[in-house]
Structure formats: structure tokens, C-alpha cells
Amino acid sequence: MSAANVRTGIGGWTFEPWRGTFYPDKLPQAKELEFASRALRTIEINGTYYRSQTPATYAKWAEAVPDGFVFSLKGPRFATNRRILAEAGESISRFLDSGPTMLGDHLGPMLWQFAPTKKFDAADFGAFLALLPKTFDGRKLRHVVEVRHPTFQCPEFVALLREFEIPVVYADHPEYPAIADVTGDFVYARLQKGEDDIPTGYAPKDIAAWAKAAATWAEGGAPEKTAADVVAPPSKAVKAKPRDVFVYFISGGKIRAPAAAQALAEALGTPTPTAATGVAKPAKAAVKTAKRKT
């Protein structure tokens, strides 16, 4: 199985339990991004959700990673955690002005994550989507939204996303809704049911199933695995076009998330050179469960 335009990765790169399980013993913390970006093809940055970064920081991150590596950035909570989303314009502008385009070709999707308490309101949410620019600083932007309330599982929401051509996160999560409708030119999945007592986070059969699903998405198709989570199928046949696919292992089984991302890449036939050498394979030692908000 091969899907060159599928990227598998993790959330962040600074996590103490990864030292000795993902990162080699005694690797300087300052070298962790350099190591992770050569063992994986993408990382979702969570820190941008909580605080503003600087152009110098983005430039430093870009210098640390190899060609072909991509970051996704979580948009600030000040934009998404508000009662009236139409008033988020200033927060969105402040985020874009903080320097994310300094990442250059390493800039991937911008993820806008909403609280589990945020319910769907077409006018409210449409006003927010209208605030997301398609370009900034001469660079094309790619936006994706993550919704966590079941009221979003409706045809009206899917139609709104199709109007703006913005994808919704496919969440493999024990509580949050799974929406598999493809509404943009890429797919973004966050897999959050991993377990730390499984060396690859997800069981091998599940890794194989997700590899098949990711490859199907990349080819422009609709995976059987997520068929039950399609809310509103297109009213007419849509010509299949290759898509970029981003798959992140987040939260559940966080210690094993790097191993899960590598296992999925291997199943797809797209391991990084570092992962292929076994340098970044997880340690066999027992690990303790660790949880972190994502």
C-alpha cells in the first residue's frame, strides 16, 4: 500500500514521557524537534492555541526541520472560545500577524478547535468561516475546523462547510462526534483511542484499517471504515481527485503516539528515512499512562 500524500504525525514534540521511549536517552531537549521532524512527516502544534508566538519562533522552527516536513497550527482559543463567533476577526488577525507564514513551505493546515459545549448555529458558524482568509502574506492558507458537540452532525453544517470548502476534523474519539464528510481539498483526522500498553498505540489490525482508510482518502475515495459517519452524502457524483491527508495520533495512548504514527506510515509505504532505520522506534520498557489536554 502506498499513499505519498498522506502525512502521519503527533501533537507537539515536548513531552517528558517520550524521553527514552521515542527520543534516545540523553538527547538534548533542544534537539527534540530536529529528531521528531526526521522520524515523522508532520506535527500539530498545540501551543499556538494557548499563547501567541513570534515571527522569530516560527522561523526557528522552520530552520530545525527538513524539506518536506509540515506543521499544522492550532488557532488561538481567543478566536474559538467565544459566544459570538462573528466577533473573532481581531483574534484571527492577531494570530496571522504573529508570523506563522515564516514557516514558509513548512506551513500546513490551521486547525480551529471548538469547545465541547459549543453548539451548531448556522449563522453564527457561517460568520466565523467567512472570517478565515484564503491567503495571507502571499501564501495560500488551509483551514480545518474541529467541532465537539453532537448538534454539528447535521446536513446543514456539512452544506456550510462545502460552501466555504473547509474540511472538518474526523475524530476517532470516545465522546466527540465523528463526521466523515469530505468538504475540502484535504482530509484531517485526529485518532484519539490509542492505548499506552500497546507498543504501536493502536493494535496492528487497527493500524492496517486506518492505513486503508487514509490511502482511500488520498486517492479521492470514501473509506468503508468511516462510511457510517457520513452525515450528508453529495447530491451528485463527485469526481475523485487525489487529496492531501493528515493523520495525527493525539491524547489517548499519548506515550505511544510517535510509534503509532510511524506504524501507520510504514503500513502506507511512506516511512521517513529515520523511522526506516529504526532509530526512532519506541523503547520496550513499560510505560505509565499520561494524559494531557489536546
C-alpha positions in Angstrom: 0.0 0.0 0.0 1.4 3.4 -0.9 0.0 6.9 -0.4 2.7 9.5 -0.8 0.4 12.4 0.0 -0.6 11.0 3.4 1.3 12.5 6.4 1.2 10.9 9.8 2.2 12.6 13.0 1.7 13.6 16.6 0.7 16.6 18.7 3.7 18.7 19.8 7.2 17.4 20.4 7.9 18.3 24.0 6.5 15.6 26.3 8.6 14.2 29.1 7.4 10.5 28.8 8.7 10.4 25.2 12.3 10.8 26.5 13.6 7.3 26.5 10.6 5.8 24.7 10.7 7.9 21.5 13.7 10.1 21.9 17.0 8.5 22.6 18.4 8.7 26.1 20.4 11.8 26.8 19.2 13.6 23.6 19.3 17.3 24.4 15.8 18.8 24.7 16.9 21.5 22.2 17.3 18.7 19.6 13.9 17.1 20.1 12.2 18.9 17.2 15.1 18.1 14.9 14.8 14.5 15.8 11.0 14.3 15.7 10.8 16.0 12.3 13.1 13.4 10.8 11.2 10.5 12.3 7.7 11.8 11.3 6.3 13.9 8.4 4.1 16.3 10.4 3.5 17.7 13.9 0.4 19.5 15.1 1.4 22.5 17.3 -0.9 22.9 20.4 1.0 25.8 22.0 -0.4 28.3 19.4 -3.9 27.6 20.9 -2.9 29.0 24.3 -0.5 31.8 23.5 0.9 34.0 20.7 4.3 33.1 19.2 6.7 35.4 17.5 8.0 35.6 13.9 11.4 34.6 15.3 10.0 31.5 16.9 8.3 30.3 13.7 11.5 31.0 11.7 13.5 28.9 14.3 11.0 26.0 13.9 11.3 26.2 10.2 15.1 26.1 10.3 15.0 23.0 12.5 13.0 20.7 10.2 13.9 19.0 6.9 12.4 19.7 3.4 9.0 18.2 3.1 8.1 18.4 6.8 4.9 20.2 7.6 3.5 21.8 10.8 -0.2 22.2 11.4 -1.1 25.1 13.8 -3.9 25.2 16.2 -5.6 28.6 16.0 -5.9 30.6 19.2 -8.6 29.8 21.8 -9.4 33.6 21.9 -10.9 33.2 18.4 -13.0 30.0 19.0 -14.0 30.1 22.7 -16.5 32.9 22.4 -20.2 33.2 22.4 -20.5 35.3 19.2 -18.1 33.9 16.6 -18.6 36.8 14.3 -16.5 38.9 16.7 -13.4 36.7 16.3 -11.9 38.8 13.5 -9.5 40.7 15.6 -8.2 37.5 17.3 -7.7 35.8 13.9 -5.9 38.8 12.5 -3.6 38.9 15.6 -2.8 35.3 15.1 -1.9 35.7 11.4 0.1 38.8 12.2 2.2 36.9 14.8 4.3 35.2 12.0 3.0 31.7 11.1 3.9 32.4 7.4 7.5 32.5 8.5 7.2 28.7 8.4 7.2 29.0 4.6 6.7 25.7 2.8 6.5 24.0 6.3 3.2 25.7 7.0 0.3 23.2 6.8 -3.3 23.4 7.9 -4.6 25.8 10.5 -6.9 23.9 13.0 -9.7 25.8 14.6 -10.9 23.8 17.6 -14.2 24.5 19.3 -15.2 23.6 22.9 -17.5 20.6 23.5 -20.1 23.0 24.8 -20.3 25.0 21.5 -23.5 24.1 19.7 -24.2 24.4 16.0 -25.8 27.6 14.8 -25.7 28.2 11.1 -25.5 31.9 11.1 -23.0 32.0 14.0 -20.7 29.4 12.5 -21.0 30.8 9.0 -19.9 34.2 10.2 -16.8 32.6 11.6 -15.9 30.7 8.4 -16.3 33.9 6.5 -13.5 35.4 8.6 -10.9 32.9 7.6 -8.8 34.3 4.8 -7.8 32.0 1.9 -4.5 33.8 1.5 -2.2 35.8 3.8 1.2 37.4 3.2 1.2 36.0 -0.3 0.7 32.4 0.9 -2.3 30.2 0.5 -3.9 29.2 3.8 -5.6 25.9 4.5 -8.2 25.9 7.3 -9.9 23.0 9.1 -12.4 23.0 12.0 -12.9 20.6 14.8 -16.3 20.6 16.4 -17.1 18.6 19.5 -20.9 18.9 20.1 -23.4 16.4 18.5 -25.5 19.2 17.1 -23.0 19.6 14.3 -23.9 16.1 13.0 -26.4 17.6 10.6 -26.7 18.2 6.8 -26.9 22.0 7.4 -23.4 22.0 8.9 -21.9 19.9 6.1 -23.5 22.1 3.5 -22.0 25.2 5.2 -18.5 23.6 5.1 -18.9 22.7 1.4 -19.9 26.3 0.7 -16.6 27.6 2.2 -14.6 24.5 1.0 -13.3 23.9 4.5 -12.8 20.4 6.0 -14.0 19.2 9.3 -11.7 17.1 11.5 -12.6 13.4 11.5 -12.3 12.5 15.2 -11.7 8.9 16.4 -12.7 9.7 19.9 -14.8 8.0 22.6 -17.1 11.0 23.1 -16.8 13.6 20.4 -18.8 13.3 17.1 -17.2 11.6 14.1 -18.0 13.4 10.9 -16.6 11.8 7.8 -18.0 14.1 5.1 -15.2 15.4 2.8 -15.9 19.1 2.4 -12.5 20.5 1.2 -9.4 19.5 -0.8 -7.7 17.7 2.1 -8.6 15.4 4.9 -7.6 15.9 8.6 -8.0 13.0 11.1 -7.2 13.0 14.8 -7.1 9.5 16.2 -7.5 9.5 20.0 -8.3 6.0 21.1 -4.8 4.7 21.4 -3.5 2.8 24.4 -0.1 3.0 26.0 0.1 -0.7 26.8 0.0 -1.4 23.0 3.5 -0.9 21.5 2.1 0.9 18.5 -0.7 2.7 20.3 -3.4 1.1 18.2 -3.5 -2.6 17.6 -1.9 -3.8 14.4 -5.3 -4.7 12.8 -6.5 -1.1 13.6 -3.3 0.4 12.1 -3.9 -1.6 9.0 -7.6 -0.5 8.8 -6.6 3.2 9.2 -3.9 2.8 6.6 -6.5 1.5 4.1 -8.8 4.4 5.0 -6.1 7.0 4.7 -5.0 5.6 1.3 -8.6 5.7 0.1 -9.0 9.3 1.2 -5.7 10.2 -0.6 -7.0 8.6 -3.8 -10.1 10.7 -3.6 -12.4 8.0 -2.4 -14.6 7.4 0.6 -13.3 4.7 3.0 -15.6 1.9 4.1 -14.3 2.3 7.6 -15.9 5.8 8.0 -18.9 5.3 5.8 -21.3 5.1 8.8 -20.1 8.6 9.9 -21.0 10.4 6.6 -23.8 12.9 7.5 -24.8 14.2 4.2 -23.6 12.5 1.0 -23.1 14.8 -2.0 -26.3 15.2 -4.1 -24.4 14.2 -7.2 -21.4 12.1 -8.0 -18.1 13.9 -7.3 -15.1 13.1 -9.5 -12.4 11.5 -7.4 -9.3 13.7 -7.1 -6.1 13.0 -5.1 -6.1 14.7 -1.8 -3.6 15.5 0.9 -4.3 13.6 4.1 -3.1 14.5 7.6 -3.5 11.9 10.4 -2.5 12.7 13.9 -2.3 10.4 16.9 -3.4 12.6 19.8 -4.3 12.2 23.5 -5.2 8.5 24.1 -2.1 6.4 24.2 0.0 9.6 24.0 3.2 7.9 25.1 2.9 5.6 22.1 1.7 8.2 19.7 5.0 8.5 17.8 5.2 4.7 17.4 1.6 4.7 16.1 2.4 7.5 13.6 5.4 5.5 12.4 3.5 2.3 12.2 0.8 3.9 10.1 3.4 5.4 7.8 5.1 2.0 7.4 1.7 0.4 6.6 1.2 3.0 3.9 4.7 2.5 2.5 5.8 6.1 3.4 8.2 5.8 6.4 10.7 8.5 6.8 14.4 7.6 6.4 15.0 7.9 10.1 12.0 5.7 11.0 13.0 3.1 8.5 16.4 2.7 10.2 14.8 2.0 13.5 16.4 5.0 15.2 13.1 6.3 16.5 11.4 3.1 17.4 9.7 3.1 20.8 11.5 1.6 23.8 10.3 -1.8 25.0 10.2 -0.7 28.6 6.8 -0.5 30.3 5.2 3.0 30.3 2.8 4.7 32.5 -0.4 6.3 31.2 -0.2 10.0 30.8 -3.0 12.4 29.9 -2.9 15.9 28.6 -5.5 18.3 27.2 -5.5 18.4 23.4 
